């Protein structure tokens, strides 16, 4: 997400079902020490203005945050308690949008996570989330 052009072959499909599969497929790749998630956008993602709909952007950010929180919580389920999203610029239909999340802090059953979503070198949106770790009964 630093302006490096990635080949289509660098991306791997994330095997995930549910809501994200409706807007996806969700893709991932490694970049240095972090995982980047991507979505090729199309006409089905457009709002009335021809830009990528904010719901697609927030849905992707929420999924990326949840997956990174799940990994950081030793694969314990996590749920979003709160997510604040700031839209900085528009993504256009046909763009590859990319997102990554950073765990800022974890304490007991809560985790605080930030995420950025870009299109090329352009920041599209940022998000901050509070995630609850749902411990499995054991």
C-alpha positions in Angstrom: 0.0 0.0 0.0 3.0 2.2 -0.4 2.6 2.6 -4.1 4.0 -0.7 -5.1 2.1 -2.1 -8.0 1.1 -5.7 -7.2 0.4 -8.3 -9.8 -3.0 -10.0 -9.8 -1.1 -13.2 -9.1 0.2 -11.9 -5.7 -3.4 -12.0 -4.4 -5.0 -15.0 -2.8 -8.7 -15.5 -2.4 -9.7 -15.6 1.3 -12.0 -18.6 1.9 -14.8 -16.9 3.8 -18.5 -17.2 3.6 -21.4 -14.8 4.5 -21.7 -11.1 3.9 -18.2 -10.5 2.6 -18.7 -13.2 -0.1 -21.6 -11.2 -1.4 -19.4 -8.1 -2.1 -16.2 -10.1 -2.8 -14.3 -12.2 -3.3 -12.1 -10.9 -0.6 -8.4 -11.2 -1.5 -5.2 -11.1 0.6 -1.5 -10.8 0.3 1.5 -10.3 2.5 3.4 -7.0 2.5 6.4 -6.9 4.8 5.1 -7.9 8.2 1.4 -7.3 7.7 -1.5 -8.7 5.7 -3.2 -6.6 3.1 -6.8 -7.3 2.0 -8.2 -6.3 -1.3 -11.4 -6.1 -3.3 -11.8 -5.5 -7.0 -14.7 -3.2 -7.3 -17.3 -3.1 -10.1 -20.6 -1.7 -11.2 -22.3 -3.8 -8.5 -20.5 -1.8 -5.8 -21.5 1.7 -7.1 -23.7 4.3 -5.5 -25.9 6.6 -7.5 -22.9 8.8 -8.2 -20.8 6.0 -9.7 -18.4 5.9 -6.7 -18.0 2.8 -4.5 -20.8 2.8 -2.0 -19.9 3.7 1.6 -21.5 0.5 2.8 -19.1 -1.6 0.8 -16.2 0.4 2.2 -17.4 0.1 5.8 -18.3 -3.6 5.4 -14.7 -4.3 4.1 -13.1 -2.3 6.9 -15.2 -4.1 9.5 -14.3 -7.6 8.1 -10.6 -6.8 7.9 -10.6 -5.4 11.5 -12.5 -8.5 12.7 -10.1 -10.9 11.0 -7.0 -9.2 12.4 -8.6 -9.1 15.9 -9.5 -12.8 15.7 -5.9 -13.6 14.9 -4.6 -11.4 17.7 -7.0 -13.0 20.1 -5.7 -16.5 19.4 -8.5 -17.3 17.1 -11.2 -16.5 19.6 -14.4 -15.0 18.0 -14.5 -11.2 18.1 -17.5 -8.9 17.6 -17.6 -5.2 16.8 -18.8 -3.1 19.7 -18.2 0.2 18.0 -16.6 1.3 14.7 -16.0 4.9 13.6 -15.4 5.5 9.9 -14.0 8.6 8.3 -14.4 8.9 4.5 -11.5 10.9 3.1 -11.9 10.5 -0.7 -14.0 8.5 -3.1 -13.1 5.1 -4.7 -14.4 4.6 -8.2 -15.9 1.5 -9.8 -13.1 -0.6 -11.2 -10.6 0.4 -8.5 -8.8 -2.2 -6.5 -9.4 -1.1 -2.9 -7.0 -2.3 -0.2 -7.3 -2.4 3.5 -5.1 -3.3 6.5 -5.7 -3.2 10.2 -3.4 -2.6 13.2 -4.1 -3.8 16.7 -3.5 -0.7 19.0 -4.2 -2.2 22.3 -5.8 -5.3 23.9 -6.9 -5.7 27.5 -8.8 -8.7 28.9 -11.9 -9.1 26.7 -11.5 -5.9 24.6 -9.3 -4.9 21.7 -8.8 -1.5 20.0 -8.0 -1.6 16.3 -7.3 1.0 13.6 -7.6 0.4 9.8 -6.9 2.3 6.6 -8.5 1.7 3.2 -6.7 3.0 0.0 -7.1 3.0 -3.7 -3.6 3.1 -5.2 -1.7 5.8 -3.3 -5.0 7.6 -2.3 -6.4 7.2 1.2 -10.1 6.5 0.9 -11.2 5.8 4.5 -10.0 5.2 8.0 -11.7 3.4 10.8 -11.2 2.9 14.5 -13.0 0.0 16.2 -13.5 -1.5 19.7 -13.8 -5.3 19.5 -15.1 -7.7 22.2 -13.4 -11.0 22.5 -16.0 -13.7 22.9 -14.3 -16.5 24.9 -15.3 -20.0 23.9 -16.9 -21.9 26.8 -14.5 -24.6 27.7 
